[in-house]
Amino acid sequence: MITGEERIREHLGELYGNVNIYEGRPGDYQVARAASLGRELEDVIVDFRKLTDQQLPTINAGLKKKKLDTIAVHTEAEWEKRQQEGSPGKSAADLRETD
């Protein structure tokens, strides 16, 4: 990792690995850790939504003036639909909304 910070996905992967290799039920501390990671993820989602709600309209207005594609934030449902369609990865062009 470039910054040295562990991300939620690394923490979740470690937790999953620990739970998966043990044949018994997850420990209380593991259940608590999963809940904690869930709260951290919700905090990140809230921060992302605030950022995009505040700054994206201005950015998109500037892009439109320059006749460039605008940036769209896809919903979770849209993402899930793309995953079900069998498209594991999308290019930057696929993630843009054109007007």
N, C-alpha and C positions, 0 to 999 in steps of 0.2 A: 504494500500500500504506500502511496506517495506521502500521505500526511502522517502515517503512523497510527491514525485513529481506527479503531475497530468499528465497523458499521453494524447496524441491526442485523443484517443478513448473516454476518459472521457469527454474531452471538447466537442467533437462532440456529444456525448450522451446528454450532458446538453443542447447544442444548439438545437438538434433535439426535445428534450422534450419541450423546451420553444416555439419553432415554432409550434409544434404539438398541444399544448393545447390551442393556440389562434386561433380563427376562421378567423381572418383577414389575410391579406398578411404579410409576414415577413417584419420586419422593416429594414431600411437601415443598421443599426448597425449589425443586424443578417446576412444579406447578406455579409457584409464586414467581419464578423467573419468567415463565411464559407469559403470565399476566403483566409483569413489568415491561417486557418487550412489546407487548400489545399496546400498552399505554404510551411507550416511547414512539411507536409507529403512528399512533393517533396524533401525537404532538407534531410529528413531522408533516403529516397530512394537513393539519390545521395551518401550520406555518406556510406550507406550499400554497394552499388555497388563498391565504391572505396575500402572499406575494403576487400570485398570478392575478387575483382580483384587482389589486392596486396598480400593478405595473404593466400588465399585458395589454390593456386597452390603449395605453399611450404608445407602447412599442408597435402594436399592430397598426395604429394610425400612421406612424412614421413609415412603416413598411408599405402601406397602401399608397402613400404619397409618392413613394419611389417605384410604384408599380411592381412590388415584390409580393411574394406569397406571405400570407399572415400565418401566425403561429396559433395552433389550436391545442387546447388541453383536452385530451380524450377522457371520457368517463371510464370507470372500472368496467361497466357493462360492455363498452366498445372494445376495450382491451381483451376481455374474456372472449368476446365473439371472434376476434382475430386469432386468438390462441386456439379456439375450437376449429377454426377453418384450416388449421395446420400451418400457419405462418409464424414460425418461431421468432424470426427477427425482421425488423423493418428498417429501411433506410431512412435517412433524415427527410428525404422527399416524400416518403409515405406518411410521415408524421405531420406534414404541413397541410393546412387547409387552403385551398385556392378560392378566390372570389372572382 
